[in-house]
Structure formats: structure tokens, C-alpha cells
Amino acid sequence: MVLKSKDLLGLKELTAEEIEYILNTAKTMKYILISKNKKTPHLQGKSIVTLFYENSTRTRLSFELASKYMSASSANVSASSSSVAKGETLIDTAKTIDMMGTDVIIIRHPMSGAPHLIAKNINASVINAGDGMNEHPTQALLDMFTIVEKKGSLKGLKVAIIGDIYHSRVARSNIYGMTKLGAEVCVAGPATLLPPEIEKLGVKAFNTVQEALIDADVVMGLRIQLERQKKGLFPSIREYSRFFGLDEKRLKLAKEDALIMHPGPVNRGVELSSGVVDCEKSLINEQVTNGVAVRMALLYLLTRRDSVENIN
Ligand code: CP
């Protein structure tokens, strides 16, 4: 099998088979990641560049480490310390990186559709590491990988995503991906933080956290994304925490063996109590490890497309 596109722009565009293929490849990568010798030759001779216009710890570092573990040449560009600050356009910056022999550009940008725009203008593969409020496909893939690792499959599971759904590219990608793999996804959040079109995506939406949590197999908390908010339209942190914060008492509504997840970074005491972050059911640390495995898989699959196409 080969991924149809040269790029990974969103889970909206992927088939269920492609998602499963990526998750299965990540399983192999996880064995390498947790072994004593992590160095593999899978990306020898390949060049990977991260181009970030927004802050990141997990996504950027896990791509960088994934590249290094698989023997690629890798480099990072921060928009704030590059020629972007001198007025260079997004396409010109991407073309400049492309012309240096780069095989994969991983981009995070505040504008929805930025990765799609550069993908049309360059030869390198483009991976979307988060575009505005649109998608964060690699986060959703690692979330799904983590759930499948624990539960065997997503089919028939009830997944409750709680909080600022409107601004969340993580929620959007997870909704596309998880529904394709057969999960029942429901969301809960303040009315002003639920996108009006949400039910068209095949999910149930609730205005109380309690309704969404009942019998959930997986509970995912989200931080309130202040960086994307227009002033005055949304609840205060205190209201958000009071009505949609997840603590041990509220989580009793979910199944006893429910998995607790969060894409990070977590605001302890706001969307999750500190006790929940550190509880036995919390997979937040495992999500981080799995993020490296999933990104290793993606880099491998996207850079081998040419050779597989030629063989076929
Ligand atoms: N989950 C996530 O995207 O984290 P970072 O912003 O640290 O990359």
C-alpha cells in the first residue's frame, strides 16, 4: 500500500485504510523507539525541515527526534528568527527551503490552509503540524494510536471531547479520524465554544459536561485557546473550569476503565485537576511517547512513496 498524496494535510482527506496503515506502521516504529538502540537507517539521505510560525514543544521536538532517530538530515526554522521577519511571503519561504533539496517540510501556521497552499507550490512533501483552527492531523493520529494500543480498536467506543471545541484543530482532526474508524464521538463545551456546524460532522454535541461523560470509554480534555479568541465573546477561565473542568468526581460518570487524554500543554487546575493529570488512567505521558512513533511512521511512509511508486 502507498499513501495517495505526497502530503499529510488533514484527516479529512485520508481514507480509513490509510489511517489504519499509518497506525500499523507506527506500531513497528514504537518497537524501535523503546528499544535500546533507537538509530535506524530508514531516512538515510533524506532531508527534513520544520517550519514553525507558532510555538510548540511536543510536535516540533518529536518530529526533530523522529528525523534524527531515523538518520535524516534535519533543520528547524522559526518564523520569528528567519527572513519571514523581513517580509518574505509564506510561499517564497517554502520555495526557498524546497530548493535546498528538502524532502519533507513540516509546517505549523496560524492561518487555516497554509500547509495546503505551500503543498501546491513545492515538490517536497508537506506535513501539517497545525493550521489555525483547521486541523492538527499528527496529534489526532497519535491520539488514535494511543487508544488502539489500549483498547484494540476504536470501533464502537464512545469518545467524549470536552472544552473549547470551536478553536480546537485537535478536536476537528480527531472527529474526522475517529468517526472514520468507527468510534462514536460526542463533544461538550460552552455554547459559544461549540462550532455551529458540529453535528454535521457526525458527532453529538452537549452543553453540559455530565451528558457527554456518561459511559464514555475515552475522555479528552482541551485547554481554552485564548490565543485564538476574540475579546468578550467567550467564558472566563473561572467559568470554563467550573462548568467544563474534569475532576475525579465528574469522571465517575465515565466507564470505570475510561482512558483520560489531553493533547497538551495542560493547564492544571483549569481543564483538568492536577489529580486527574497524574491519575493511573491518564495517558498524557504515553501520548507524548506515541507522538514520536507516529511521526516516525509518517516520515517513513511519505519519503518512500517515490520508490514504492517506481517499483509498482
Ligand atoms: N499538542 C501539541 O500540539 O503540543 P505543542 O503545541 O507543544 O506542539
Boltz pocket constraint, residues with backbone or C-beta under 6 A from the ligand:
constraints:
  - pocket:
      binder: B
      contacts: [[A, 55], [A, 56], [A, 57], [A, 58], [A, 59], [A, 60], [A, 129], [A, 130], [A, 139], [A, 263], [A, 264], [A, 265]]
      max_distance: 6.0
